Amino acid sequence: MSQAAAVKRRASELGFLACGITDPSPVPDGGRLDQWLASGYAGVMRYLHRQARKRKDPRLIIPEAKSVVVVLDNYYDGDSDPGPVPKVARYARGQDYHRVTRARLDRLADTLRNEGAAVAHTFTDSGPVPERALALRAGLGWIGKNTMLIRPGTGSFFFIGTIFTDLELDRDDSVVTDHCGSCTRCLDACPTDALVEPRLLDATRCISYLTIEQKGPIPAPLAERLEGWVFGCDICNEVCPWNQRFAEPSASEEFRSHDELAGAPDDLFDRMDQEEFARRFGDTPLERAGLRGMRRNFRAALAASRTSGHPRDDPGLIE
């Protein structure tokens, strides 16, 4: 068995949805990143400007690396629509994926070391890694019109992890055909018009950005369109036919919904102190927004629901 085959078998044993291998050479169309940044679409995410050179040329990330192992980790929880308010993106309903996926990636990195690697550096939505571009080149899917990586027969409800290694591994040269066709459901469904055109996202208008990255108040014209989302957003994923047809619940218990915000009172975060927030949400993605951010998000989403004429009238919710 080749080293590449051994790594892929181990990835499957660890529960990863898929595994592909590519190299760290420059990604195609790196100039599009420069144009995107120059257009101001990154907003307050200044780290993307600092990381631009490495995102365009992954060889600069880990200079010793000769191969990049790319894995997909299914987080789909299989739950039905979360209701009007508060809505939390599926990926954030369980434990923090940085820790869960990273732990399994580290075990996969051990396999690489057992195969003779001196370098096996793992990344899970961290560092200057152009994950989708590498996954595309590793034959794991295509980039959809919603800018997500979509895998045939699977959809897009997964995290992408990478391992940069100094092993020379057989690469996956197959390219997955774009299967979006004439579909524009994701563009049509976005309530804030964040998808400027197919595969072009203005992050400053994206609900995920507004409820996680945005500092200070959410601009009123956009706050009015939150549609109940208090952390992240799933709209462009939920309407995608590939997810509607093929998404299957993850086998990872860590990604099962904790349902922490179900039936939450309007003032949940207003009456919570930092210690309680850390205790209840410290091991979840909500930690990124912080207590102050979640207070702002709750207030904005609730105000928007009242303005839109769809108040929280579910009998299980405390007014």
Contacts in CASP RR format, 6 or more apart in sequence:
PFRMAT RR
TARGET T0000
AUTHOR 0000-0000-0000
METHOD contacts of the structure
MODEL  1
MSQAAAVKRRASELGFLACGITDPSPVPDGGRLDQWLASGYAGVMRYLHR
QARKRKDPRLIIPEAKSVVVVLDNYYDGDSDPGPVPKVARYARGQDYHRV
TRARLDRLADTLRNEGAAVAHTFTDSGPVPERALALRAGLGWIGKNTMLI
RPGTGSFFFIGTIFTDLELDRDDSVVTDHCGSCTRCLDACPTDALVEPRL
LDATRCISYLTIEQKGPIPAPLAERLEGWVFGCDICNEVCPWNQRFAEPS
ASEEFRSHDELAGAPDDLFDRMDQEEFARRFGDTPLERAGLRGMRRNFRA
ALAASRTSGHPRDDPGLIE
1 9 0 8 1.000
2 170 0 8 1.000
3 115 0 8 1.000
3 167 0 8 1.000
3 169 0 8 1.000
3 170 0 8 1.000
4 21 0 8 1.000
4 169 0 8 1.000
4 170 0 8 1.000
4 171 0 8 1.000
6 111 0 8 1.000
6 115 0 8 1.000
7 19 0 8 1.000
7 21 0 8 1.000
7 69 0 8 1.000
7 108 0 8 1.000
7 111 0 8 1.000
7 112 0 8 1.000
7 115 0 8 1.000
7 169 0 8 1.000
8 19 0 8 1.000
8 20 0 8 1.000
8 21 0 8 1.000
10 108 0 8 1.000
10 111 0 8 1.000
11 18 0 8 1.000
11 19 0 8 1.000
11 69 0 8 1.000
11 71 0 8 1.000
11 108 0 8 1.000
12 19 0 8 1.000
14 104 0 8 1.000
14 107 0 8 1.000
14 108 0 8 1.000
15 73 0 8 1.000
15 104 0 8 1.000
15 251 0 8 1.000
15 252 0 8 1.000
16 71 0 8 1.000
16 72 0 8 1.000
16 73 0 8 1.000
16 104 0 8 1.000
16 108 0 8 1.000
17 71 0 8 1.000
17 72 0 8 1.000
17 73 0 8 1.000
17 74 0 8 1.000
17 151 0 8 1.000
17 154 0 8 1.000
17 158 0 8 1.000
18 71 0 8 1.000
18 72 0 8 1.000
18 140 0 8 1.000
18 151 0 8 1.000
18 154 0 8 1.000
19 69 0 8 1.000
19 70 0 8 1.000
19 71 0 8 1.000
19 72 0 8 1.000
20 69 0 8 1.000
20 70 0 8 1.000
20 71 0 8 1.000
20 135 0 8 1.000
20 138 0 8 1.000
20 139 0 8 1.000
20 140 0 8 1.000
20 172 0 8 1.000
21 67 0 8 1.000
21 68 0 8 1.000
21 69 0 8 1.000
21 70 0 8 1.000
21 138 0 8 1.000
21 169 0 8 1.000
21 170 0 8 1.000
21 171 0 8 1.000
21 172 0 8 1.000
22 67 0 8 1.000
22 68 0 8 1.000
22 70 0 8 1.000
22 134 0 8 1.000
22 137 0 8 1.000
22 138 0 8 1.000
22 139 0 8 1.000
22 171 0 8 1.000
22 172 0 8 1.000
23 66 0 8 1.000
23 67 0 8 1.000
23 68 0 8 1.000
23 171 0 8 1.000
24 58 0 8 1.000
24 59 0 8 1.000
24 61 0 8 1.000
24 62 0 8 1.000
24 65 0 8 1.000
24 66 0 8 1.000
24 67 0 8 1.000
24 68 0 8 1.000
24 164 0 8 1.000
25 57 0 8 1.000
25 58 0 8 1.000
25 59 0 8 1.000
26 56 0 8 1.000
26 57 0 8 1.000
26 58 0 8 1.000
26 59 0 8 1.000
27 55 0 8 1.000
27 56 0 8 1.000
27 57 0 8 1.000
27 58 0 8 1.000
27 130 0 8 1.000
27 133 0 8 1.000
27 134 0 8 1.000
27 137 0 8 1.000
28 133 0 8 1.000
30 56 0 8 1.000
31 56 0 8 1.000
33 52 0 8 1.000
33 55 0 8 1.000
33 56 0 8 1.000
34 52 0 8 1.000
34 56 0 8 1.000
36 42 0 8 1.000
36 200 0 8 1.000
37 48 0 8 1.000
37 49 0 8 1.000
37 52 0 8 1.000
39 202 0 8 1.000
40 204 0 8 1.000
41 201 0 8 1.000
41 202 0 8 1.000
41 203 0 8 1.000
41 204 0 8 1.000
42 48 0 8 1.000
42 49 0 8 1.000
42 203 0 8 1.000
42 204 0 8 1.000
43 203 0 8 1.000
43 204 0 8 1.000
43 209 0 8 1.000
43 213 0 8 1.000
44 213 0 8 1.000
44 214 0 8 1.000
44 215 0 8 1.000
45 203 0 8 1.000
45 209 0 8 1.000
45 213 0 8 1.000
48 55 0 8 1.000
51 127 0 8 1.000
51 128 0 8 1.000
53 60 0 8 1.000
54 60 0 8 1.000
54 61 0 8 1.000
54 128 0 8 1.000
55 128 0 8 1.000
55 129 0 8 1.000
55 130 0 8 1.000
56 130 0 8 1.000
58 65 0 8 1.000
58 68 0 8 1.000
58 129 0 8 1.000
58 130 0 8 1.000
58 134 0 8 1.000
58 164 0 8 1.000
59 65 0 8 1.000
61 127 0 8 1.000
61 128 0 8 1.000
61 129 0 8 1.000
61 164 0 8 1.000
62 119 0 8 1.000
62 121 0 8 1.000
62 164 0 8 1.000
64 118 0 8 1.000
64 119 0 8 1.000
64 166 0 8 1.000
65 119 0 8 1.000
65 121 0 8 1.000
65 164 0 8 1.000
65 165 0 8 1.000
65 166 0 8 1.000
66 165 0 8 1.000
66 166 0 8 1.000
66 167 0 8 1.000
66 168 0 8 1.000
66 169 0 8 1.000
67 164 0 8 1.000
67 165 0 8 1.000
67 166 0 8 1.000
67 167 0 8 1.000
67 168 0 8 1.000
67 169 0 8 1.000
67 171 0 8 1.000
68 134 0 8 1.000
68 138 0 8 1.000
68 162 0 8 1.000
68 163 0 8 1.000
68 164 0 8 1.000
68 165 0 8 1.000
69 108 0 8 1.000
69 112 0 8 1.000
69 162 0 8 1.000
69 163 0 8 1.000
69 165 0 8 1.000
69 169 0 8 1.000
70 131 0 8 1.000
70 134 0 8 1.000
70 135 0 8 1.000
70 138 0 8 1.000
70 140 0 8 1.000
70 160 0 8 1.000
70 161 0 8 1.000
70 162 0 8 1.000
71 105 0 8 1.000
71 108 0 8 1.000
71 160 0 8 1.000
71 161 0 8 1.000
71 162 0 8 1.000
71 163 0 8 1.000
72 135 0 8 1.000
72 140 0 8 1.000
72 149 0 8 1.000
72 151 0 8 1.000
72 154 0 8 1.000
72 158 0 8 1.000
72 159 0 8 1.000
72 160 0 8 1.000
72 161 0 8 1.000
73 97 0 8 1.000
73 100 0 8 1.000
73 101 0 8 1.000
73 104 0 8 1.000
73 158 0 8 1.000
73 159 0 8 1.000
73 160 0 8 1.000
73 161 0 8 1.000
73 250 0 8 1.000
73 252 0 8 1.000
74 154 0 8 1.000
74 157 0 8 1.000
74 158 0 8 1.000
74 248 0 8 1.000
74 250 0 8 1.000
74 251 0 8 1.000
74 252 0 8 1.000
74 255 0 8 1.000
75 90 0 8 1.000
75 91 0 8 1.000
75 97 0 8 1.000
75 157 0 8 1.000
75 158 0 8 1.000
75 159 0 8 1.000
75 250 0 8 1.000
75 252 0 8 1.000
75 255 0 8 1.000
76 90 0 8 1.000
76 157 0 8 1.000
76 158 0 8 1.000
76 243 0 8 1.000
76 247 0 8 1.000
76 248 0 8 1.000
76 249 0 8 1.000
76 250 0 8 1.000
76 255 0 8 1.000
77 90 0 8 1.000
77 93 0 8 1.000
77 94 0 8 1.000
77 249 0 8 1.000
77 250 0 8 1.000
77 255 0 8 1.000
77 256 0 8 1.000
77 257 0 8 1.000
78 90 0 8 1.000
78 247 0 8 1.000
78 249 0 8 1.000
79 90 0 8 1.000
79 93 0 8 1.000
79 257 0 8 1.000
82 88 0 8 1.000
82 262 0 8 1.000
83 314 0 8 1.000
84 228 0 8 1.000
84 305 0 8 1.000
84 310 0 8 1.000
84 312 0 8 1.000
84 314 0 8 1.000
85 228 0 8 1.000
85 230 0 8 1.000
85 301 0 8 1.000
85 302 0 8 1.000
85 305 0 8 1.000
85 312 0 8 1.000
85 317 0 8 1.000
86 228 0 8 1.000
86 229 0 8 1.000
86 230 0 8 1.000
86 231 0 8 1.000
86 261 0 8 1.000
86 264 0 8 1.000
86 298 0 8 1.000
86 301 0 8 1.000
87 227 0 8 1.000
87 228 0 8 1.000
87 229 0 8 1.000
87 230 0 8 1.000
87 233 0 8 1.000
87 234 0 8 1.000
87 301 0 8 1.000
88 229 0 8 1.000
88 230 0 8 1.000
88 231 0 8 1.000
88 232 0 8 1.000
88 261 0 8 1.000
88 286 0 8 1.000
89 208 0 8 1.000
89 229 0 8 1.000
89 231 0 8 1.000
89 232 0 8 1.000
89 233 0 8 1.000
89 234 0 8 1.000
90 157 0 8 1.000
90 234 0 8 1.000
90 237 0 8 1.000
90 257 0 8 1.000
91 97 0 8 1.000
91 157 0 8 1.000
91 159 0 8 1.000
91 255 0 8 1.000
91 285 0 8 1.000
92 231 0 8 1.000
92 232 0 8 1.000
92 284 0 8 1.000
92 285 0 8 1.000
92 286 0 8 1.000
93 255 0 8 1.000
93 256 0 8 1.000
93 257 0 8 1.000
93 258 0 8 1.000
93 259 0 8 1.000
93 260 0 8 1.000
94 254 0 8 1.000
94 255 0 8 1.000
94 256 0 8 1.000
94 257 0 8 1.000
94 258 0 8 1.000
94 284 0 8 1.000
94 285 0 8 1.000
95 254 0 8 1.000
95 255 0 8 1.000
95 258 0 8 1.000
95 283 0 8 1.000
95 284 0 8 1.000
96 282 0 8 1.000
96 283 0 8 1.000
96 284 0 8 1.000
96 285 0 8 1.000
96 287 0 8 1.000
97 124 0 8 1.000
97 125 0 8 1.000
97 159 0 8 1.000
97 255 0 8 1.000
97 285 0 8 1.000
98 124 0 8 1.000
98 125 0 8 1.000
98 126 0 8 1.000
98 285 0 8 1.000
99 283 0 8 1.000
100 252 0 8 1.000
100 254 0 8 1.000
100 255 0 8 1.000
101 124 0 8 1.000
101 159 0 8 1.000
101 161 0 8 1.000
102 122 0 8 1.000
102 124 0 8 1.000
105 122 0 8 1.000
105 124 0 8 1.000
105 161 0 8 1.000
105 163 0 8 1.000
106 122 0 8 1.000
108 122 0 8 1.000
108 163 0 8 1.000
109 117 0 8 1.000
109 120 0 8 1.000
109 121 0 8 1.000
109 122 0 8 1.000
109 163 0 8 1.000
109 165 0 8 1.000
110 120 0 8 1.000
112 120 0 8 1.000
112 163 0 8 1.000
112 165 0 8 1.000
112 167 0 8 1.000
113 120 0 8 1.000
115 167 0 8 1.000
116 167 0 8 1.000
117 165 0 8 1.000
117 166 0 8 1.000
117 167 0 8 1.000
118 166 0 8 1.000
119 164 0 8 1.000
119 165 0 8 1.000
119 166 0 8 1.000
120 163 0 8 1.000
120 164 0 8 1.000
120 165 0 8 1.000
121 163 0 8 1.000
121 164 0 8 1.000
121 165 0 8 1.000
122 161 0 8 1.000
122 162 0 8 1.000
122 163 0 8 1.000
123 129 0 8 1.000
123 131 0 8 1.000
123 161 0 8 1.000
123 162 0 8 1.000
123 163 0 8 1.000
123 164 0 8 1.000
124 159 0 8 1.000
124 161 0 8 1.000
125 131 0 8 1.000
125 159 0 8 1.000
125 160 0 8 1.000
125 161 0 8 1.000
129 162 0 8 1.000
131 149 0 8 1.000
131 160 0 8 1.000
131 161 0 8 1.000
131 162 0 8 1.000
132 143 0 8 1.000
132 147 0 8 1.000
132 148 0 8 1.000
132 149 0 8 1.000
132 160 0 8 1.000
134 160 0 8 1.000
134 162 0 8 1.000
135 141 0 8 1.000
135 149 0 8 1.000
135 160 0 8 1.000
136 142 0 8 1.000
136 143 0 8 1.000
136 149 0 8 1.000
136 175 0 8 1.000
136 176 0 8 1.000
138 171 0 8 1.000
138 172 0 8 1.000
139 172 0 8 1.000
139 174 0 8 1.000
139 175 0 8 1.000
139 176 0 8 1.000
140 149 0 8 1.000
140 151 0 8 1.000
140 176 0 8 1.000
141 149 0 8 1.000
141 150 0 8 1.000
141 151 0 8 1.000
141 152 0 8 1.000
141 176 0 8 1.000
142 149 0 8 1.000
142 150 0 8 1.000
142 176 0 8 1.000
142 177 0 8 1.000
142 178 0 8 1.000
142 179 0 8 1.000
142 180 0 8 1.000
143 149 0 8 1.000
143 150 0 8 1.000
143 178 0 8 1.000
143 199 0 8 1.000
144 150 0 8 1.000
144 156 0 8 1.000
144 178 0 8 1.000
144 180 0 8 1.000
144 186 0 8 1.000
144 198 0 8 1.000
144 199 0 8 1.000
145 180 0 8 1.000
145 183 0 8 1.000
145 184 0 8 1.000
145 186 0 8 1.000
145 187 0 8 1.000
145 195 0 8 1.000
145 198 0 8 1.000
145 199 0 8 1.000
146 156 0 8 1.000
146 186 0 8 1.000
146 187 0 8 1.000
146 195 0 8 1.000
146 201 0 8 1.000
146 236 0 8 1.000
146 237 0 8 1.000
146 240 0 8 1.000
147 195 0 8 1.000
147 199 0 8 1.000
147 200 0 8 1.000
147 201 0 8 1.000
148 156 0 8 1.000
148 236 0 8 1.000
148 237 0 8 1.000
148 240 0 8 1.000
149 156 0 8 1.000
149 158 0 8 1.000
149 160 0 8 1.000
150 156 0 8 1.000
150 179 0 8 1.000
150 180 0 8 1.000
150 240 0 8 1.000
150 242 0 8 1.000
151 158 0 8 1.000
151 176 0 8 1.000
152 176 0 8 1.000
152 179 0 8 1.000
152 242 0 8 1.000
153 242 0 8 1.000
153 245 0 8 1.000
153 246 0 8 1.000
154 242 0 8 1.000
154 246 0 8 1.000
154 247 0 8 1.000
154 248 0 8 1.000
155 240 0 8 1.000
155 242 0 8 1.000
155 243 0 8 1.000
155 246 0 8 1.000
155 247 0 8 1.000
156 237 0 8 1.000
156 240 0 8 1.000
156 242 0 8 1.000
156 243 0 8 1.000
157 237 0 8 1.000
157 243 0 8 1.000
157 247 0 8 1.000
179 242 0 8 1.000
180 198 0 8 1.000
183 241 0 8 1.000
184 198 0 8 1.000
185 239 0 8 1.000
185 240 0 8 1.000
185 241 0 8 1.000
186 195 0 8 1.000
186 235 0 8 1.000
186 236 0 8 1.000
186 239 0 8 1.000
186 240 0 8 1.000
187 195 0 8 1.000
187 197 0 8 1.000
187 198 0 8 1.000
189 235 0 8 1.000
189 236 0 8 1.000
189 239 0 8 1.000
190 235 0 8 1.000
190 236 0 8 1.000
191 207 0 8 1.000
191 225 0 8 1.000
191 226 0 8 1.000
191 227 0 8 1.000
191 235 0 8 1.000
192 205 0 8 1.000
192 206 0 8 1.000
192 207 0 8 1.000
192 210 0 8 1.000
192 222 0 8 1.000
192 225 0 8 1.000
193 205 0 8 1.000
194 201 0 8 1.000
194 202 0 8 1.000
194 203 0 8 1.000
194 205 0 8 1.000
194 206 0 8 1.000
194 207 0 8 1.000
194 209 0 8 1.000
195 201 0 8 1.000
195 202 0 8 1.000
195 236 0 8 1.000
196 202 0 8 1.000
203 209 0 8 1.000
203 213 0 8 1.000
204 210 0 8 1.000
204 214 0 8 1.000
205 222 0 8 1.000
206 233 0 8 1.000
207 225 0 8 1.000
207 226 0 8 1.000
207 227 0 8 1.000
207 229 0 8 1.000
207 232 0 8 1.000
207 233 0 8 1.000
207 235 0 8 1.000
208 232 0 8 1.000
208 233 0 8 1.000
210 218 0 8 1.000
210 222 0 8 1.000
210 223 0 8 1.000
210 226 0 8 1.000
211 218 0 8 1.000
211 226 0 8 1.000
211 229 0 8 1.000
211 230 0 8 1.000
211 231 0 8 1.000
211 232 0 8 1.000
211 233 0 8 1.000
211 289 0 8 1.000
211 293 0 8 1.000
211 297 0 8 1.000
212 231 0 8 1.000
212 232 0 8 1.000
212 288 0 8 1.000
212 289 0 8 1.000
216 296 0 8 1.000
217 223 0 8 1.000
217 296 0 8 1.000
218 226 0 8 1.000
218 296 0 8 1.000
218 297 0 8 1.000
218 300 0 8 1.000
223 300 0 8 1.000
223 303 0 8 1.000
223 304 0 8 1.000
224 304 0 8 1.000
224 307 0 8 1.000
224 308 0 8 1.000
225 304 0 8 1.000
226 297 0 8 1.000
226 300 0 8 1.000
226 301 0 8 1.000
226 304 0 8 1.000
227 235 0 8 1.000
227 304 0 8 1.000
227 308 0 8 1.000
228 301 0 8 1.000
228 304 0 8 1.000
228 305 0 8 1.000
229 297 0 8 1.000
229 301 0 8 1.000
230 261 0 8 1.000
230 294 0 8 1.000
230 297 0 8 1.000
230 298 0 8 1.000
230 301 0 8 1.000
231 285 0 8 1.000
231 286 0 8 1.000
231 289 0 8 1.000
231 294 0 8 1.000
231 297 0 8 1.000
237 243 0 8 1.000
238 244 0 8 1.000
250 256 0 8 1.000
258 284 0 8 1.000
260 280 0 8 1.000
260 281 0 8 1.000
260 284 0 8 1.000
260 286 0 8 1.000
261 268 0 8 1.000
263 314 0 8 1.000
263 316 0 8 1.000
263 317 0 8 1.000
263 318 0 8 1.000
264 317 0 8 1.000
264 318 0 8 1.000
265 317 0 8 1.000
265 318 0 8 1.000
266 298 0 8 1.000
266 302 0 8 1.000
266 312 0 8 1.000
266 318 0 8 1.000
266 319 0 8 1.000
268 298 0 8 1.000
269 277 0 8 1.000
269 291 0 8 1.000
269 294 0 8 1.000
269 295 0 8 1.000
269 298 0 8 1.000
270 295 0 8 1.000
270 298 0 8 1.000
272 280 0 8 1.000
272 291 0 8 1.000
273 291 0 8 1.000
274 291 0 8 1.000
277 290 0 8 1.000
277 291 0 8 1.000
277 294 0 8 1.000
278 287 0 8 1.000
281 287 0 8 1.000
281 290 0 8 1.000
281 294 0 8 1.000
286 294 0 8 1.000
289 297 0 8 1.000
302 312 0 8 1.000
305 311 0 8 1.000
305 312 0 8 1.000
312 319 0 8 1.000
END
